[in-house]
């Protein structure tokens, strides 16, 4: 029993490592672009203060676009790996893949937030980077980061499980794998939007609070 548990954990960790290596670079690049772009837009054309720009960035990354963007990157890059085992004779939904997807989704969200925060701090017009970092950290709650990571993990795991289930059904009907993979991109995107709507409507509604002056 213990050996089986250790093997399962090792298998999940190995899968998560492979998924992370596949998605880590694009997620970091996306985070830097989002952080730099949002802060420059808010502090430039919109003429907002640096503090407001960073608060806006935190809101976008943790509550709006962060988990969705992480899930989209994961869907685009990991879908072939999720579906490849469904082409074997012993087709079945892989719980280890779903668990690894949940783990890597949470880790990628944390990576995305770190990259976006770095890009945002570097994009502010102020030269006091230490002060910018202090303002940024002052507006971040650990609970918000935890909920964002949880949300990203749930999104990626749900898409993984859905894709494998749909592939399993379609392969039994003799559908072509190439067309099936293309269909799963669209279905995964629709599922992600539905999950996002459900989450912000029922599970964890958005909460906006004014910053102390």
N, C-alpha and C positions, 0 to 999 in steps of 0.2 A: 504493500500500500504506500509506504513512504517512498519507495523507489519510483513507483508510478507517478506520484505527485511531483517528485523532483524532476522526472523526465518531462512531465507536462509543463512545469514552470520553465525548464530550460528550453523547451520547444517554443513556448510563447515568447520568451526573451529573444531567442534567435530570430524568430519571425519579425518581432518588433524592431530589432536592430536593422534587419534588412529593409524594412519599410522606412525606417528613419533615414537610412543612408540614401534611399531613393528620393525622399521628399524633402530632406533637410535643406539642401541648397536652394531650391525654388522658394521654400517658405521663408528663409532668411532674406532672399532678394525681394520677395513681395513685401515683407515687413519693413525693410529699409525704404522701399519706394513709397509705401503707404504713409509711414511716419514722416518722411521728408516732404512728401506732397501735401499732406493735410496741414502741417504746421506752416509751410511756406504760403499755402493758399489763405489760411486764416490770418496770418500775421502780415501778409503782403496785400493782395487785392481787397480783402475784407477788412483790413486795418484793425485787427483785433490784437489784444495784448499777448505777450508770449505765454503768460499763465493760462489765459483762456484757450489759446491754441493747444497747449498740452492737455488741458482738461477735455477738450473736444476729441483729441486723439485717443485718450484713455477710454472715453465713452464709445467711440467707434470700434476700437480694437477689442474691448472686453465684452461689449453688449450687442453690437450690431454686426460688423463685418468680419471680425476675427474668426470665430468658430466656423462660419460659413465658408470663408475663404480657405481655411485649413482643410475643411471637408471637401471642397471642390478640387483642390490640389491633390489630395489623397485619392479622390475618385478618378481623376484623369491619369495619375501615374501608377496607381496600384490595382486598378480594375483588371488588367490582364493577369496579374498574379493571383487575384482572388478567384478568377474564373478558370485558370489553367488546370486546377485539380478536378474540376467538374467534367473534363474531357476524358478522364480515366474510367475504366469499366466500373470501378467501385465508387461511383459518384455519390457524394454525400456532403451535407453542409459541414464545414470544418470549424468546430468550436474554438480551436486554437487560433485560427485566423481571425475570428471575431474578437477574441480576447486581445490578441496582439494589435488589432486595429483600434480598439478602445484605448489601449495603453499608448500607442504611438500618436493617436489623435490628441490626447491630453498633453503629451510632451511637445508636439508640434505647435500647439497653441501657446505654450509657455515660450517656446523658441520664437514664435511670431511676435509675441508681445515684447520680448527683449529686443528684437531687431527693430520693431516699430518705435520703441522708446528711444533707442540709439539714434535712429534716423530723425526723430522729432527733436531731440536735444541738439543735434548737429544742424538742424534746419532753422532754429530760432535766430532772430537777429541779434540777441544779446550775446556778449562775449564772455559772460560769466557762466561757464559750463557747470561749475560746482553749484551755483545758485539754481540753474535750470534743472539739474538732477534732483536737487532738494525739493523744488516745487513739484516736479513730476512724482517723486516718491511720496510726497505729502498728500497727493490726490489719489493714491492707489490704496485700496483696501485688500487685504489678503483674501477676504471672503469673495470679493469680486473676481480675483484671479482664479481662485478655486472653482467658482461656478462656471467661469469661462472654459477652463480646462475640462471640467466635467461635461459641459455642453458639447465641446468639440469631440471628446471621446465617445459620447453617446451618438453623435451624428455619424462619425466615421464607422463605428461598429454597426449601427443600423443599416447603413448603406452597404457595408460588406455582407452582412447576413442576407439582406434583401437580394443583392446581386447573385449570390450563390444559390439562393432558393429559386430565383427566376431562371437562372441558367440550368439548374438541375431539371426543372420542369420542361424547359424548351428542348434540352438535349434528348429527353425521352421521346419527344415528338419528332426528332430528326432534323431540327432546324440547323442552319449553317452557323458555325461558331463566330465567323467574322461579322455577320449581320446581327447576331445575338449581342456581341460585345458593343456594337454601335447602339443598339436599342437600350442597353443597360446604362449608357452614358446619359441618355435622355431621361430614363426612369429614375436614375439616381439623383439627377438634378431636381426633378419634380418632388421626389421624396424628401430631399433636403429642404426645399422651400416649405413643404407641409410641416416638417418637424420644427423648422424655425418659427413658423406661425403658431403652432401649438405651444411651443416653449414660452414665447414672449406673451402669449395670450392667457395661458392657464397655469403653467408651472412656475415661471419666474418673470413676471411682468417687468418692464423697464421702470426704473426709479431714477428720477432726475432731482438733484438737490442743488440749491444755489450755494456757491462757495462763500465762505465768510469774507467780508470786506476788511 
